[in-house]
Amino acid sequence: GVGTILITGRTHVKGLTTAAGLWTTAAIGLALGIGFYEAAVICTALSVLTIVYLSRFENIVVGKNRNLEVYIEIKDAETVNNVIDRINNPKYRITKTDIRPSRSGMMDSLGLELSMRLSKNIDKKQVLKEIAAIPGVAFAIENQ
């Protein structure tokens, strides 16, 4: 539902910012509804400042997100191990693997969902291009 927080791994949380934003907006609306305008204005200002400046601060201190979720369409089942072996290297490490039915519906193909941890200064788009260039891979996209 709306405002749901999903934990999809040991350290991977989705929807936390959205859920917090919805609850904050509801609290601001309630404050306005009862005529507590000062608190609503202060809370709105603090919320905007928090969202804008903490994301910048996080990028400086923590660095860019080095986790990548990838969906790879593989042309046939025989090449799965070869593809995984080619992907797992010092530049990026596979942390989770799931084999799924093909999203494209191509005959004999299957889907591979990977969670990866990238080394510093590795561009996600470049990683996707390198994976797509592996023989046996139909395409590779970032999973959202």
Secondary structure, 3 states (H helix, E strand, C coil): CCCCCEECCCCCEECHHHHHHHHHHHHHHHHHHCCCHHHHHHHHHHHHHHHHHHHHHHHHHCCCCCEEEEEEEECCHHHHHHHHHHHCECCEEEEEEEEEECCCCCCCCEEEEEEEEECCCCCHHHHHHHHHCCCCEEEEEECC
